[in-house]
């Protein structure tokens, strides 16, 4: 449903980019959504930084997957969920 709504709008807001960030990074969005995200990231250094940081964390965890205690992964996942629920961009749809 989110993807259908986002495809209708031209020019994504920060809120919209953050909603699809994980799917975008994982390559799970269609071409139009990906283009809209890229366009926004070219104009918004804050969102570009968020995506870059998330990609680096994801790569680091992937490289060390065999070494990481599963409890740490659970804690990181819980922390990421906590951050996203307290993120003003995700909680205020009026943000750009």
Biopython code that builds the backbone (N, CA, C, O; Angstrom):
import numpy as np
from Bio.PDB.StructureBuilder import StructureBuilder

atoms = [
    (1, "UNK", "N", (0.820, -1.191, 0.000)),
    (1, "UNK", "CA", (0.000, 0.000, 0.000)),
    (1, "UNK", "C", (0.867, 1.260, 0.000)),
    (1, "UNK", "O", (0.601, 2.196, -0.755)),
    (2, "UNK", "N", (1.898, 1.288, 0.839)),
    (2, "UNK", "CA", (2.782, 2.458, 0.890)),
    (2, "UNK", "C", (3.381, 2.705, -0.492)),
    (2, "UNK", "O", (3.435, 3.843, -0.959)),
    (3, "UNK", "N", (3.828, 1.641, -1.135)),
    (3, "UNK", "CA", (4.468, 1.793, -2.436)),
    (3, "UNK", "C", (3.505, 2.414, -3.453)),
    (3, "UNK", "O", (3.916, 3.261, -4.246)),
    (4, "UNK", "N", (2.234, 2.008, -3.443)),
    (4, "UNK", "CA", (1.273, 2.569, -4.384)),
    (4, "UNK", "C", (1.069, 4.054, -4.123)),
    (4, "UNK", "O", (1.001, 4.849, -5.061)),
    (5, "UNK", "N", (0.971, 4.428, -2.861)),
    (5, "UNK", "CA", (0.797, 5.842, -2.525)),
    (5, "UNK", "C", (2.002, 6.665, -2.942)),
    (5, "UNK", "O", (1.849, 7.769, -3.466)),
    (6, "UNK", "N", (3.189, 6.144, -2.715)),
    (6, "UNK", "CA", (4.401, 6.889, -3.048)),
    (6, "UNK", "C", (4.551, 7.056, -4.554)),
    (6, "UNK", "O", (5.032, 8.092, -5.013)),
    (7, "UNK", "N", (4.149, 6.059, -5.326)),
    (7, "UNK", "CA", (4.293, 6.154, -6.780)),
    (7, "UNK", "C", (3.429, 7.261, -7.359)),
    (7, "UNK", "O", (3.756, 7.809, -8.412)),
    (8, "UNK", "N", (2.338, 7.599, -6.695)),
    (8, "UNK", "CA", (1.442, 8.645, -7.198)),
    (8, "UNK", "C", (2.043, 10.041, -7.058)),
    (8, "UNK", "O", (1.732, 10.933, -7.846)),
    (9, "UNK", "N", (2.894, 10.229, -6.067)),
    (9, "UNK", "CA", (3.450, 11.545, -5.777)),
    (9, "UNK", "C", (4.793, 11.728, -6.466)),
    (9, "UNK", "O", (5.616, 10.814, -6.511)),
    (10, "UNK", "N", (4.997, 12.914, -6.996)),
    (10, "UNK", "CA", (6.312, 13.233, -7.540)),
    (10, "UNK", "C", (7.066, 13.991, -6.462)),
    (10, "UNK", "O", (6.491, 14.803, -5.738)),
    (11, "UNK", "N", (8.344, 13.720, -6.367)),
    (11, "UNK", "CA", (9.166, 14.400, -5.378)),
    (11, "UNK", "C", (8.900, 13.896, -3.976)),
    (11, "UNK", "O", (7.972, 14.356, -3.310)),
    (12, "UNK", "N", (9.700, 12.962, -3.529)),
    (12, "UNK", "CA", (9.519, 12.382, -2.211)),
    (12, "UNK", "C", (9.953, 13.343, -1.122)),
    (12, "UNK", "O", (10.869, 14.144, -1.308)),
    (13, "UNK", "N", (9.288, 13.252, 0.009)),
    (13, "UNK", "CA", (9.679, 13.986, 1.206)),
    (13, "UNK", "C", (10.658, 13.115, 1.998)),
    (13, "UNK", "O", (10.823, 11.931, 1.702)),
    (14, "UNK", "N", (11.294, 13.697, 2.987)),
    (14, "UNK", "CA", (12.178, 12.931, 3.870)),
    (14, "UNK", "C", (11.393, 11.791, 4.519)),
    (14, "UNK", "O", (11.888, 10.669, 4.625)),
    (15, "UNK", "N", (10.200, 12.081, 4.939)),
    (15, "UNK", "CA", (9.341, 11.081, 5.568)),
    (15, "UNK", "C", (9.138, 9.889, 4.633)),
    (15, "UNK", "O", (9.266, 8.741, 5.058)),
    (16, "UNK", "N", (8.828, 10.150, 3.384)),
    (16, "UNK", "CA", (8.595, 9.071, 2.422)),
    (16, "UNK", "C", (9.866, 8.257, 2.171)),
    (16, "UNK", "O", (9.815, 7.030, 2.082)),
    (17, "UNK", "N", (10.991, 8.938, 2.060)),
    (17, "UNK", "CA", (12.256, 8.230, 1.836)),
    (17, "UNK", "C", (12.569, 7.318, 3.011)),
    (17, "UNK", "O", (12.961, 6.167, 2.814)),
    (18, "UNK", "N", (12.403, 7.812, 4.222)),
    (18, "UNK", "CA", (12.701, 6.999, 5.398)),
    (18, "UNK", "C", (11.761, 5.806, 5.513)),
    (18, "UNK", "O", (12.152, 4.758, 6.029)),
    (19, "UNK", "N", (10.522, 5.954, 5.037)),
    (19, "UNK", "CA", (9.578, 4.835, 5.082)),
    (19, "UNK", "C", (10.007, 3.692, 4.167)),
    (19, "UNK", "O", (9.755, 2.527, 4.476)),
    (20, "UNK", "N", (10.654, 4.012, 3.046)),
    (20, "UNK", "CA", (11.028, 2.964, 2.083)),
    (20, "UNK", "C", (12.528, 2.679, 2.082)),
    (20, "UNK", "O", (13.009, 1.902, 1.256)),
    (21, "UNK", "N", (13.271, 3.301, 2.999)),
    (21, "UNK", "CA", (14.731, 3.191, 2.984)),
    (21, "UNK", "C", (15.212, 1.751, 2.993)),
    (21, "UNK", "O", (16.049, 1.379, 2.170)),
    (22, "UNK", "N", (14.705, 0.939, 3.898)),
    (22, "UNK", "CA", (15.171, -0.448, 3.991)),
    (22, "UNK", "C", (14.884, -1.195, 2.695)),
    (22, "UNK", "O", (15.762, -1.888, 2.181)),
    (23, "UNK", "N", (13.684, -1.069, 2.161)),
    (23, "UNK", "CA", (13.341, -1.753, 0.913)),
    (23, "UNK", "C", (14.196, -1.231, -0.241)),
    (23, "UNK", "O", (14.594, -2.002, -1.113)),
    (24, "UNK", "N", (14.480, 0.073, -0.252)),
    (24, "UNK", "CA", (15.333, 0.662, -1.293)),
    (24, "UNK", "C", (16.745, 0.087, -1.214)),
    (24, "UNK", "O", (17.308, -0.322, -2.229)),
    (25, "UNK", "N", (17.308, 0.054, -0.031)),
    (25, "UNK", "CA", (18.671, -0.458, 0.151)),
    (25, "UNK", "C", (18.750, -1.934, -0.239)),
    (25, "UNK", "O", (19.749, -2.384, -0.800)),
    (26, "UNK", "N", (17.698, -2.673, 0.063)),
    (26, "UNK", "CA", (17.674, -4.103, -0.255)),
    (26, "UNK", "C", (17.300, -4.381, -1.714)),
    (26, "UNK", "O", (17.253, -5.539, -2.129)),
    (27, "UNK", "N", (17.032, -3.326, -2.496)),
    (27, "UNK", "CA", (16.675, -3.506, -3.900)),
    (27, "UNK", "C", (15.282, -4.080, -4.096)),
    (27, "UNK", "O", (15.024, -4.762, -5.088)),
    (28, "UNK", "N", (14.391, -3.812, -3.165)),
    (28, "UNK", "CA", (13.051, -4.382, -3.205)),
    (28, "UNK", "C", (11.981, -3.399, -3.656)),
    (28, "UNK", "O", (10.790, -3.665, -3.491)),
    (29, "UNK", "N", (12.383, -2.276, -4.218)),
    (29, "UNK", "CA", (11.405, -1.306, -4.726)),
    (29, "UNK", "C", (11.448, -1.320, -6.245)),
    (29, "UNK", "O", (12.447, -1.710, -6.850)),
    (30, "UNK", "N", (10.349, -0.887, -6.849)),
    (30, "UNK", "CA", (10.340, -0.843, -8.311)),
    (30, "UNK", "C", (11.172, 0.336, -8.816)),
    (30, "UNK", "O", (11.625, 1.175, -8.038)),
    (31, "UNK", "N", (11.358, 0.378, -10.108)),
    (31, "UNK", "CA", (12.249, 1.368, -10.712)),
    (31, "UNK", "C", (11.810, 2.801, -10.421)),
    (31, "UNK", "O", (12.650, 3.656, -10.140)),
    (32, "UNK", "N", (10.512, 3.073, -10.484)),
    (32, "UNK", "CA", (10.027, 4.432, -10.254)),
    (32, "UNK", "C", (10.284, 4.885, -8.826)),
    (32, "UNK", "O", (10.703, 6.020, -8.601)),
    (33, "UNK", "N", (10.036, 4.009, -7.859)),
    (33, "UNK", "CA", (10.298, 4.346, -6.458)),
    (33, "UNK", "C", (11.789, 4.595, -6.263)),
    (33, "UNK", "O", (12.180, 5.559, -5.604)),
    (34, "UNK", "N", (12.620, 3.729, -6.833)),
    (34, "UNK", "CA", (14.077, 3.899, -6.715)),
    (34, "UNK", "C", (14.512, 5.235, -7.304)),
    (34, "UNK", "O", (15.337, 5.930, -6.709)),
    (35, "UNK", "N", (13.976, 5.603, -8.454)),
    (35, "UNK", "CA", (14.330, 6.886, -9.076)),
    (35, "UNK", "C", (13.910, 8.058, -8.200)),
    (35, "UNK", "O", (14.649, 9.034, -8.071)),
    (36, "UNK", "N", (12.725, 7.968, -7.597)),
    (36, "UNK", "CA", (12.263, 9.039, -6.710)),
    (36, "UNK", "C", (13.152, 9.164, -5.476)),
    (36, "UNK", "O", (13.434, 10.272, -5.020)),
    (37, "UNK", "N", (13.592, 8.032, -4.940)),
    (37, "UNK", "CA", (14.481, 8.058, -3.778)),
    (37, "UNK", "C", (15.818, 8.681, -4.162)),
    (37, "UNK", "O", (16.331, 9.545, -3.450)),
    (38, "UNK", "N", (16.381, 8.245, -5.287)),
    (38, "UNK", "CA", (17.667, 8.780, -5.740)),
    (38, "UNK", "C", (17.560, 10.288, -5.957)),
    (38, "UNK", "O", (18.452, 11.039, -5.563)),
    (39, "UNK", "N", (16.484, 10.723, -6.576)),
    (39, "UNK", "CA", (16.289, 12.158, -6.817)),
    (39, "UNK", "C", (16.273, 12.928, -5.488)),
    (39, "UNK", "O", (16.889, 13.988, -5.373)),
    (40, "UNK", "N", (15.575, 12.393, -4.501)),
    (40, "UNK", "CA", (15.522, 13.055, -3.195)),
    (40, "UNK", "C", (16.902, 13.062, -2.535)),
    (40, "UNK", "O", (17.317, 14.074, -1.971)),
    (41, "UNK", "N", (17.610, 11.935, -2.607)),
    (41, "UNK", "CA", (18.921, 11.841, -1.967)),
    (41, "UNK", "C", (19.915, 12.824, -2.584)),
    (41, "UNK", "O", (20.813, 13.309, -1.896)),
    (42, "UNK", "N", (19.761, 13.117, -3.869)),
    (42, "UNK", "CA", (20.646, 14.090, -4.521)),
    (42, "UNK", "C", (20.422, 15.498, -3.995)),
    (42, "UNK", "O", (21.320, 16.338, -4.064)),
    (43, "UNK", "N", (19.229, 15.763, -3.467)),
    (43, "UNK", "CA", (18.897, 17.099, -2.981)),
    (43, "UNK", "C", (18.947, 17.225, -1.460)),
    (43, "UNK", "O", (18.984, 18.336, -0.931)),
    (44, "UNK", "N", (18.947, 16.091, -0.755)),
    (44, "UNK", "CA", (18.839, 16.130, 0.707)),
    (44, "UNK", "C", (20.036, 15.425, 1.340)),
    (44, "UNK", "O", (20.099, 14.196, 1.367)),
    (45, "UNK", "N", (20.964, 16.194, 1.836)),
    (45, "UNK", "CA", (22.169, 15.598, 2.421)),
    (45, "UNK", "C", (21.862, 14.814, 3.696)),
    (45, "UNK", "O", (22.550, 13.837, 3.992)),
    (46, "UNK", "N", (20.858, 15.213, 4.444)),
    (46, "UNK", "CA", (20.523, 14.499, 5.680)),
    (46, "UNK", "C", (20.026, 13.087, 5.363)),
    (46, "UNK", "O", (20.467, 12.127, 5.995)),
    (47, "UNK", "N", (19.124, 12.947, 4.404)),
    (47, "UNK", "CA", (18.635, 11.616, 4.038)),
    (47, "UNK", "C", (19.740, 10.798, 3.371)),
    (47, "UNK", "O", (19.841, 9.592, 3.593)),
    (48, "UNK", "N", (20.565, 11.449, 2.559)),
    (48, "UNK", "CA", (21.681, 10.746, 1.921)),
    (48, "UNK", "C", (22.624, 10.197, 2.984)),
    (48, "UNK", "O", (23.132, 9.083, 2.855)),
    (49, "UNK", "N", (22.854, 10.974, 4.027)),
    (49, "UNK", "CA", (23.700, 10.519, 5.133)),
    (49, "UNK", "C", (23.065, 9.316, 5.840)),
    (49, "UNK", "O", (23.755, 8.346, 6.155)),
    (50, "UNK", "N", (21.758, 9.379, 6.088)),
    (50, "UNK", "CA", (21.053, 8.269, 6.749)),
    (50, "UNK", "C", (21.178, 6.984, 5.933)),
    (50, "UNK", "O", (21.461, 5.921, 6.486)),
    (51, "UNK", "N", (20.968, 7.078, 4.626)),
    (51, "UNK", "CA", (21.060, 5.902, 3.763)),
    (51, "UNK", "C", (22.487, 5.367, 3.749)),
    (51, "UNK", "O", (22.698, 4.158, 3.843)),
    (52, "UNK", "N", (23.459, 6.256, 3.632)),
    (52, "UNK", "CA", (24.863, 5.833, 3.626)),
    (52, "UNK", "C", (25.233, 5.149, 4.938)),
    (52, "UNK", "O", (25.873, 4.097, 4.935)),
    (53, "UNK", "N", (24.838, 5.734, 6.039)),
    (53, "UNK", "CA", (25.140, 5.164, 7.351)),
    (53, "UNK", "C", (24.504, 3.780, 7.491)),
    (53, "UNK", "O", (25.148, 2.840, 7.958)),
    (54, "UNK", "N", (23.253, 3.662, 7.090)),
    (54, "UNK", "CA", (22.572, 2.375, 7.196)),
    (54, "UNK", "C", (23.252, 1.326, 6.317)),
    (54, "UNK", "O", (23.401, 0.175, 6.728)),
    (55, "UNK", "N", (23.664, 1.715, 5.111)),
    (55, "UNK", "CA", (24.369, 0.780, 4.219)),
    (55, "UNK", "C", (25.685, 0.316, 4.841)),
    (55, "UNK", "O", (26.033, -0.861, 4.748)),
    (56, "UNK", "N", (26.421, 1.240, 5.479)),
    (56, "UNK", "CA", (27.693, 0.867, 6.099)),
    (56, "UNK", "C", (27.489, -0.059, 7.289)),
    (56, "UNK", "O", (28.253, -1.006, 7.478)),
    (57, "UNK", "N", (26.473, 0.206, 8.084)),
    (57, "UNK", "CA", (26.172, -0.673, 9.217)),
    (57, "UNK", "C", (25.775, -2.050, 8.705)),
    (57, "UNK", "O", (26.247, -3.067, 9.214)),
    (58, "UNK", "N", (24.918, -2.081, 7.711)),
    (58, "UNK", "CA", (24.466, -3.345, 7.138)),
    (58, "UNK", "C", (25.640, -4.148, 6.575)),
    (58, "UNK", "O", (25.718, -5.357, 6.790)),
    (59, "UNK", "N", (26.542, -3.495, 5.864)),
    (59, "UNK", "CA", (27.713, -4.181, 5.299)),
    (59, "UNK", "C", (28.621, -4.703, 6.404)),
    (59, "UNK", "O", (29.143, -5.814, 6.306)),
    (60, "UNK", "N", (28.810, -3.917, 7.442)),
    (60, "UNK", "CA", (29.666, -4.332, 8.553)),
    (60, "UNK", "C", (29.099, -5.557, 9.256)),
    (60, "UNK", "O", (29.831, -6.493, 9.578)),
    (61, "UNK", "N", (27.797, -5.545, 9.492)),
    (61, "UNK", "CA", (27.163, -6.692, 10.140)),
    (61, "UNK", "C", (27.247, -7.915, 9.232)),
    (61, "UNK", "O", (27.525, -9.018, 9.702)),
    (62, "UNK", "N", (27.010, -7.728, 7.949)),
    (62, "UNK", "CA", (27.065, -8.848, 6.996)),
    (62, "UNK", "C", (28.460, -9.468, 6.968)),
    (62, "UNK", "O", (28.593, -10.691, 6.926)),
    (63, "UNK", "N", (29.504, -8.631, 6.992)),
    (63, "UNK", "CA", (30.880, -9.122, 6.955)),
    (63, "UNK", "C", (31.243, -9.923, 8.201)),
    (63, "UNK", "O", (32.089, -10.816, 8.147)),
    (64, "UNK", "N", (30.607, -9.604, 9.311)),
    (64, "UNK", "CA", (30.949, -10.242, 10.580)),
    (64, "UNK", "C", (29.838, -11.158, 11.098)),
    (64, "UNK", "O", (29.813, -11.493, 12.283)),
    (65, "UNK", "N", (28.941, -11.555, 10.237)),
    (65, "UNK", "CA", (27.762, -12.309, 10.662)),
    (65, "UNK", "C", (28.112, -13.551, 11.465)),
    (65, "UNK", "O", (27.428, -13.868, 12.438)),
    (66, "UNK", "N", (29.160, -14.255, 11.075)),
    (66, "UNK", "CA", (29.531, -15.477, 11.784)),
    (66, "UNK", "C", (30.123, -15.198, 13.164)),
    (66, "UNK", "O", (30.113, -16.066, 14.036)),
    (67, "UNK", "N", (30.636, -13.989, 13.358)),
    (67, "UNK", "CA", (31.289, -13.641, 14.617)),
    (67, "UNK", "C", (30.346, -13.002, 15.631)),
    (67, "UNK", "O", (30.680, -12.911, 16.812)),
    (68, "UNK", "N", (29.183, -12.565, 15.187)),
    (68, "UNK", "CA", (28.302, -11.776, 16.041)),
    (68, "UNK", "C", (27.326, -12.676, 16.791)),
    (68, "UNK", "O", (26.652, -13.525, 16.207)),
    (69, "UNK", "N", (27.276, -12.466, 18.077)),
    (69, "UNK", "CA", (26.333, -13.182, 18.939)),
    (69, "UNK", "C", (24.912, -12.799, 18.513)),
    (69, "UNK", "O", (24.618, -11.611, 18.373)),
    (70, "UNK", "N", (24.028, -13.774, 18.306)),
    (70, "UNK", "CA", (22.646, -13.478, 17.889)),
    (70, "UNK", "C", (21.917, -12.527, 18.833)),
    (70, "UNK", "O", (21.014, -11.809, 18.404)),
    (71, "UNK", "N", (22.293, -12.512, 20.102)),
    (71, "UNK", "CA", (21.652, -11.587, 21.050)),
    (71, "UNK", "C", (21.988, -10.141, 20.708)),
    (71, "UNK", "O", (21.176, -9.241, 20.923)),
    (72, "UNK", "N", (23.180, -9.922, 20.178)),
    (72, "UNK", "CA", (23.557, -8.564, 19.774)),
    (72, "UNK", "C", (22.710, -8.119, 18.583)),
    (72, "UNK", "O", (22.260, -6.974, 18.527)),
    (73, "UNK", "N", (22.496, -9.025, 17.638)),
    (73, "UNK", "CA", (21.639, -8.711, 16.489)),
    (73, "UNK", "C", (20.234, -8.350, 16.965)),
    (73, "UNK", "O", (19.634, -7.396, 16.470)),
    (74, "UNK", "N", (19.714, -9.106, 17.917)),
    (74, "UNK", "CA", (18.388, -8.816, 18.467)),
    (74, "UNK", "C", (18.355, -7.438, 19.121)),
    (74, "UNK", "O", (17.391, -6.691, 18.952)),
    (75, "UNK", "N", (19.407, -7.100, 19.867)),
    (75, "UNK", "CA", (19.471, -5.789, 20.515)),
    (75, "UNK", "C", (19.576, -4.670, 19.496)),
    (75, "UNK", "O", (18.937, -3.630, 19.652)),
    (76, "UNK", "N", (20.377, -4.871, 18.449)),
    (76, "UNK", "CA", (20.500, -3.865, 17.396)),
    (76, "UNK", "C", (19.173, -3.671, 16.662)),
    (76, "UNK", "O", (18.791, -2.545, 16.344)),
    (77, "UNK", "N", (18.487, -4.758, 16.401)),
    (77, "UNK", "CA", (17.190, -4.675, 15.737)),
    (77, "UNK", "C", (16.194, -3.904, 16.603)),
    (77, "UNK", "O", (15.474, -3.038, 16.107)),
    (78, "UNK", "N", (16.157, -4.218, 17.880)),
    (78, "UNK", "CA", (15.258, -3.514, 18.799)),
    (78, "UNK", "C", (15.612, -2.029, 18.871)),
    (78, "UNK", "O", (14.726, -1.176, 18.910)),
    (79, "UNK", "N", (16.905, -1.728, 18.890)),
    (79, "UNK", "CA", (17.352, -0.331, 18.935)),
    (79, "UNK", "C", (16.947, 0.412, 17.659)),
    (79, "UNK", "O", (16.492, 1.554, 17.721)),
    (80, "UNK", "N", (17.110, -0.234, 16.511)),
    (80, "UNK", "CA", (16.721, 0.387, 15.238)),
    (80, "UNK", "C", (15.220, 0.657, 15.211)),
    (80, "UNK", "O", (14.788, 1.705, 14.731)),
    (81, "UNK", "N", (14.437, -0.267, 15.714)),
    (81, "UNK", "CA", (12.989, -0.058, 15.770)),
    (81, "UNK", "C", (12.641, 1.084, 16.706)),
    (81, "UNK", "O", (11.741, 1.874, 16.422)),
    (82, "UNK", "N", (13.347, 1.172, 17.817)),
    (82, "UNK", "CA", (13.123, 2.263, 18.763)),
    (82, "UNK", "C", (13.471, 3.606, 18.124)),
    (82, "UNK", "O", (12.739, 4.584, 18.276)),
    (83, "UNK", "N", (14.587, 3.644, 17.413)),
    (83, "UNK", "CA", (14.985, 4.878, 16.740)),
    (83, "UNK", "C", (13.953, 5.294, 15.702)),
    (83, "UNK", "O", (13.583, 6.466, 15.626)),
    (84, "UNK", "N", (13.491, 4.344, 14.908)),
    (84, "UNK", "CA", (12.538, 4.699, 13.858)),
    (84, "UNK", "C", (11.215, 5.158, 14.446)),
    (84, "UNK", "O", (10.537, 5.997, 13.853)),
    (85, "UNK", "N", (10.832, 4.622, 15.605)),
    (85, "UNK", "CA", (9.571, 5.053, 16.214)),
    (85, "UNK", "C", (9.700, 6.412, 16.878)),
    (85, "UNK", "O", (8.696, 7.085, 17.112)),
    (86, "UNK", "N", (10.935, 6.829, 17.189)),
    (86, "UNK", "CA", (11.127, 8.134, 17.813)),
    (86, "UNK", "C", (11.661, 9.177, 16.836)),
    (86, "UNK", "O", (11.904, 10.322, 17.218)),
    (87, "UNK", "N", (11.843, 8.785, 15.575)),
    (87, "UNK", "CA", (12.371, 9.694, 14.560)),
    (87, "UNK", "C", (11.316, 10.731, 14.193)),
    (87, "UNK", "O", (10.219, 10.361, 13.774)),
    (88, "UNK", "N", (11.617, 12.017, 14.338)),
    (88, "UNK", "CA", (10.628, 13.050, 14.037)),
    (88, "UNK", "C", (10.179, 13.030, 12.580)),
    (88, "UNK", "O", (9.046, 13.411, 12.288)),
    (89, "UNK", "N", (11.036, 12.596, 11.660)),
    (89, "UNK", "CA", (10.636, 12.538, 10.255)),
    (89, "UNK", "C", (9.586, 11.463, 10.026)),
    (89, "UNK", "O", (8.687, 11.638, 9.204)),
    (90, "UNK", "N", (9.694, 10.352, 10.744)),
    (90, "UNK", "CA", (8.733, 9.275, 10.568)),
    (90, "UNK", "C", (7.444, 9.536, 11.321)),
    (90, "UNK", "O", (6.399, 8.989, 10.968)),
    (91, "UNK", "N", (7.504, 10.361, 12.349)),
    (91, "UNK", "CA", (6.313, 10.633, 13.151)),
    (91, "UNK", "C", (5.596, 11.899, 12.736)),
    (91, "UNK", "O", (4.484, 12.142, 13.205)),
    (92, "UNK", "N", (6.178, 12.707, 11.884)),
    (92, "UNK", "CA", (5.572, 13.950, 11.439)),
    (92, "UNK", "C", (5.566, 13.980, 9.935)),
    (92, "UNK", "O", (6.574, 14.322, 9.317)),
    (93, "UNK", "N", (4.438, 13.626, 9.326)),
    (93, "UNK", "CA", (4.365, 13.533, 7.872)),
    (93, "UNK", "C", (4.428, 14.880, 7.188)),
    (93, "UNK", "O", (4.446, 14.935, 5.959)),
    (94, "UNK", "N", (4.461, 15.975, 7.942)),
    (94, "UNK", "CA", (4.571, 17.293, 7.326)),
    (94, "UNK", "C", (5.998, 17.658, 6.993)),
    (94, "UNK", "O", (6.237, 18.675, 6.342)),
    (95, "UNK", "N", (6.977, 16.832, 7.435)),
    (95, "UNK", "CA", (8.399, 17.110, 7.157)),
    (95, "UNK", "C", (8.698, 16.912, 5.689)),
    (95, "UNK", "O", (8.047, 16.112, 5.019)),
    (96, "UNK", "N", (9.679, 17.637, 5.189)),
    (96, "UNK", "CA", (10.087, 17.482, 3.789)),
    (96, "UNK", "C", (11.037, 16.367, 3.644)),
    (96, "UNK", "O", (11.491, 16.084, 2.535)),
]
sb = StructureBuilder()
sb.init_structure("model")
sb.init_model(0)
sb.init_chain("A")
sb.init_seg("    ")
for serial, (resi, resn, name, xyz) in enumerate(atoms, 1):
    if name == "N":
        sb.init_residue(resn, " ", resi, " ")
    sb.init_atom(name, np.array(xyz, "f"), 0.0, 1.0, " ", f" {name:<3s}", serial, name[0])
structure = sb.get_structure()
